[in-house]
Amino acid sequence: MDAVRVDHQNTDHAKWVLVDWTLGTTCNFRCSYCPPSLHDGRLSFPQYDRITQFARTLTQHYRKLDRSVFVQFTGGEVSLYSQLPAVLTDLNEIGVLCGLISNGSRGPAYWSQLSELLNSVVLTHHIEFANLDRFRAVAELLSERIRTHIQITMLPTRFGECLERAFAIRTACPRATIGLKPLRMGFGSKLYSYTPEQLAIMRRSPVPPARDLIQGGVRGLMQLKDEENVETLSAARILAWGLNRWQGWLCSAGLELLAITAEGDVYRGLCREGGCLGNINSTVILPTKHIVCGRPSCTCLADIMTTKVRRLRNS
């Protein structure tokens, strides 16, 4: 395949930049496969005015590139942030679309109110801690209101249970997209030791597709393209198939994607290719051009879902 780009379904990806923004390291789960730095509580949630001030900076910069801003907050567990409704309200007022990545552990009443401020949500099901009935109730409520994607983290030692839960959630939530997410050792580039049968299941993704999917998301499936062929895959399946190798290609990280750490450091993507662009509490030099990928593999789903094009010789 000579190129890979994002198929954003009914949304033109070239008009958006996804900002993956980590808000602190407070989490109510302690998953065995999650690095402690993502849930140790060492970095507290920021004051909402710092977030809204930098969001205005982002909108001004990307408006010049004819792009709008979509902020996707994550953690830790972002739903534990008491000022989150105020942040979402302010960002809505300046025209920023908002989404969350959450473990879905808060109850339906919380999500019923918050959903009015959200464009989309990604719910990650962690079998070691998630209550299936509560998770399913939250997922059902949200998927009937906003665009909802559900990631099932596929723990190898409980793979069959994870798959059973994926089908149970599909039955309750026909409008949500559901992905079987391969786990990587220490969130690095190496996959856990899955059996060949487990890898085959994740690659073919047996969970039925969504019906009557709510439109309006700014992230979708991927199209792997060359001069003769087009193949559509989810980012998780690209990872499971090992098709995530684009070293030397032109990447739109920084134009379609931006990552902000819990410390406030800003990068083009979660891969941190190209180095730190600055910190939201001081100065940030935001990008205006593509970057050449120097990494042997692309391992984060948000990074994978960013346009990449093979460079022509002598370019």
C-alpha positions in Angstrom: 0.0 0.0 0.0 1.4 3.4 -1.0 -0.6 5.6 1.3 -2.8 5.6 4.2 -5.4 8.3 5.1 -8.3 8.7 7.4 -11.8 8.0 6.2 -13.9 10.3 8.5 -17.1 9.0 7.0 -19.3 12.2 6.7 -16.7 14.6 7.9 -13.9 16.1 5.9 -10.8 15.2 8.0 -8.8 18.0 6.4 -10.9 20.6 8.2 -10.1 19.3 11.8 -7.3 18.9 14.2 -7.8 16.4 17.0 -6.2 17.6 20.3 -5.6 14.6 22.6 -5.4 16.3 26.0 -4.5 14.5 29.2 -5.9 16.0 32.3 -4.0 14.7 35.3 -3.1 11.2 36.4 -6.0 10.6 38.8 -7.9 7.3 38.1 -10.1 5.0 40.1 -8.8 1.9 38.3 -5.4 0.2 38.6 -5.4 -2.0 35.6 -2.5 -4.5 35.5 -1.4 -3.4 32.0 -1.5 0.3 32.7 1.7 2.1 33.6 1.5 3.6 37.1 2.3 7.0 35.7 -1.1 7.1 34.1 -3.0 6.5 37.4 -0.8 7.3 40.3 -2.5 10.7 41.0 0.9 12.5 41.0 -0.3 15.2 38.6 -3.6 16.8 39.7 -6.3 18.2 37.4 -5.5 21.7 36.1 -7.5 24.8 36.6 -10.1 25.2 33.9 -8.9 28.7 32.9 -5.6 27.3 31.8 -7.4 24.9 29.5 -9.7 27.5 28.0 -7.0 30.0 27.5 -4.9 27.6 25.5 -8.0 26.3 23.6 -8.4 29.9 22.4 -4.8 29.9 21.2 -5.4 26.7 19.3 -8.5 28.0 17.6 -6.7 31.1 16.4 -3.7 29.1 15.1 -5.7 26.4 13.2 -8.2 28.9 11.8 -5.3 30.2 9.8 -4.9 26.7 8.4 -8.6 26.5 7.6 -9.1 23.9 10.4 -11.4 23.7 13.4 -10.4 22.2 16.7 -11.8 19.0 18.3 -10.5 18.5 21.8 -10.6 15.0 23.2 -9.9 14.9 27.0 -8.4 11.8 28.6 -6.6 10.9 31.8 -6.2 9.2 34.2 -10.0 9.2 34.5 -11.3 12.5 33.2 -14.8 12.1 34.5 -13.4 12.5 38.1 -12.5 16.1 37.3 -15.0 18.4 39.1 -14.5 21.3 36.8 -15.0 19.3 33.6 -18.6 20.7 33.0 -17.3 24.2 33.2 -14.4 23.5 30.8 -16.8 21.8 28.3 -19.2 24.7 28.5 -16.5 27.3 27.8 -15.1 25.3 24.9 -18.5 24.9 23.4 -19.0 28.7 23.5 -15.8 29.3 21.5 -16.8 26.8 18.9 -14.6 23.9 20.0 -16.1 20.4 19.6 -15.4 18.2 22.6 -15.1 14.5 23.3 -13.9 12.3 26.2 -12.0 9.0 26.6 -13.4 7.4 29.8 -13.6 4.1 31.6 -17.4 4.8 32.0 -17.4 4.1 35.7 -19.6 7.1 36.6 -23.3 6.4 36.7 -25.9 7.1 34.0 -27.2 10.3 35.8 -23.7 11.9 35.5 -23.4 11.1 31.8 -27.0 12.1 31.0 -26.1 15.7 32.0 -22.6 15.7 30.5 -23.7 14.3 27.1 -25.3 17.7 26.3 -21.8 19.2 26.1 -20.2 16.5 24.1 -19.9 15.6 20.4 -18.6 12.1 21.0 -17.2 9.8 23.6 -14.8 6.8 23.7 -15.6 4.3 26.5 -12.8 1.9 27.3 -13.9 -1.4 29.0 -11.4 -2.7 31.4 -12.4 -6.2 32.5 -10.4 -6.2 35.7 -12.4 -3.4 37.2 -15.5 -2.6 35.1 -19.0 -3.5 36.3 -20.6 -4.9 33.2 -24.2 -3.8 34.0 -23.2 -0.2 34.9 -20.9 0.1 31.8 -23.6 -1.3 29.5 -26.2 1.1 30.9 -23.8 4.1 30.4 -22.9 3.0 26.9 -26.5 2.4 25.9 -27.5 5.9 27.2 -24.6 7.7 25.4 -24.8 5.8 22.1 -28.5 6.8 21.8 -27.5 10.5 22.1 -24.0 11.1 20.7 -21.4 9.3 18.6 -20.0 6.5 20.8 -17.0 4.2 20.3 -16.3 1.4 22.7 -12.8 -0.1 23.1 -12.7 -3.6 24.7 -9.1 -4.0 26.1 -8.3 -7.6 25.2 -6.4 -9.0 28.2 -4.9 -12.3 26.9 -5.5 -14.2 30.2 -9.2 -13.4 30.1 -9.6 -13.1 26.3 -12.8 -15.2 26.1 -14.5 -13.1 28.8 -13.5 -9.9 27.0 -15.0 -11.2 23.8 -18.2 -12.3 25.6 -18.6 -8.8 27.0 -18.0 -7.2 23.6 -21.0 -9.2 22.3 -23.1 -8.4 25.3 -22.4 -4.7 24.9 -23.1 -4.9 21.2 -26.6 -6.3 22.0 -27.4 -3.4 24.3 -25.8 -0.7 22.1 -26.5 -1.3 18.4 -25.6 2.3 17.5 -22.1 2.2 19.0 -18.9 1.2 17.2 -17.0 -1.5 19.1 -13.3 -2.3 18.7 -11.2 -5.1 20.2 -8.1 -3.3 21.4 -4.8 -5.2 21.4 -2.7 -4.5 24.5 0.9 -3.4 24.2 3.6 -4.2 26.9 4.0 -1.0 29.0 2.1 0.8 26.3 5.1 0.4 24.0 5.4 -1.1 20.6 5.4 -4.8 21.5 2.1 -6.6 21.8 1.2 -8.9 24.7 1.8 -12.6 24.0 -1.5 -13.4 22.2 -2.0 -16.8 20.8 -2.4 -17.1 17.0 -6.1 -17.8 17.5 -6.5 -14.6 19.6 -4.7 -12.5 17.0 -6.9 -14.0 14.3 -10.0 -13.0 16.2 -8.9 -9.4 16.7 -7.8 -9.2 13.1 -11.2 -10.3 11.7 -13.2 -8.5 14.4 -16.2 -10.8 14.7 -18.4 -8.2 16.6 -21.1 -7.0 14.2 -20.9 -3.4 12.9 -23.0 -0.6 14.3 -26.4 0.1 13.0 -27.8 3.6 12.5 -24.5 5.2 13.7 -24.9 8.8 14.8 -23.0 11.0 12.3 -20.8 14.0 13.0 -17.6 12.4 14.4 -14.2 13.8 13.3 -12.5 10.4 13.5 -13.5 7.2 11.7 -12.0 4.2 10.0 -8.8 4.1 7.9 -8.3 3.6 4.2 -5.1 1.9 3.1 -4.7 2.8 -0.5 -2.4 2.2 -3.4 -2.9 2.8 -7.1 -5.1 -0.3 -7.5 -6.5 -1.1 -4.1 -8.5 0.4 -1.2 -9.0 -1.4 2.1 -10.9 0.0 5.0 -9.8 -1.0 8.5 -10.1 0.3 12.1 -6.9 1.5 13.8 -7.1 -1.4 16.2 -7.1 -3.9 13.3 -4.2 -2.1 11.6 -2.3 -2.6 14.9 -3.3 -6.2 15.2 -2.3 -6.9 11.6 1.1 -5.2 12.1 0.4 -2.7 9.2 1.5 0.2 11.3 4.9 0.9 9.8 5.4 4.2 8.0 9.0 5.2 8.7 10.1 7.9 6.2 6.5 8.8 5.2 5.0 12.3 5.4 2.8 12.4 8.4 0.0 14.9 9.2 0.7 14.8 13.0 0.6 18.4 14.2 -1.9 19.3 11.4 -4.6 16.7 12.1 -3.4 15.7 15.6 -1.9 17.4 18.6 -1.1 15.8 22.0 -0.9 17.6 25.4 0.5 15.7 28.3 -0.6 15.9 32.0 2.4 18.2 32.6 1.1 20.6 29.8 3.8 19.7 27.3 2.6 19.9 23.7 3.6 17.4 20.9 2.5 16.7 17.4 1.2 13.3 18.4 1.2 10.8 21.2 4.3 9.3 19.6 6.1 12.6 20.4 7.8 12.6 17.0 9.5 15.9 16.3 10.1 16.7 20.0 8.3 19.0 22.4 6.6 22.1 20.9 6.5 23.9 24.3 4.2 24.0 27.3 0.8 25.5 27.7 1.9 27.4 30.8 4.6 29.3 28.8 5.3 29.3 25.0 4.2 26.8 22.3 5.3 26.9 18.7 2.4 25.2 16.9 3.2 23.5 13.6 2.2 24.5 10.1 3.8 21.7 8.0 3.9 17.9 7.7 6.7 16.0 9.4 8.7 13.0 8.1 8.1 10.0 10.4 11.2 8.7 12.0 9.7 5.8 14.0 9.9 2.2 13.0 6.2 1.7 14.0 3.1 3.7 14.9 1.6 2.3 18.1 -1.1 4.7 19.5 -4.5 4.5 17.9 -4.8 8.3 17.6 -1.4 8.4 15.8 -2.4 5.6 13.5 -5.6 7.5 12.5 -3.5 10.4 11.1 -2.9 10.8 7.4 0.4 9.4 6.1 1.6 9.4 2.5 4.6 7.7 1.1 7.2 10.2 0.0 8.2 10.3 -3.6 11.8 9.5 -4.4 14.0 12.6 -4.3 11.3 14.5 -2.4 
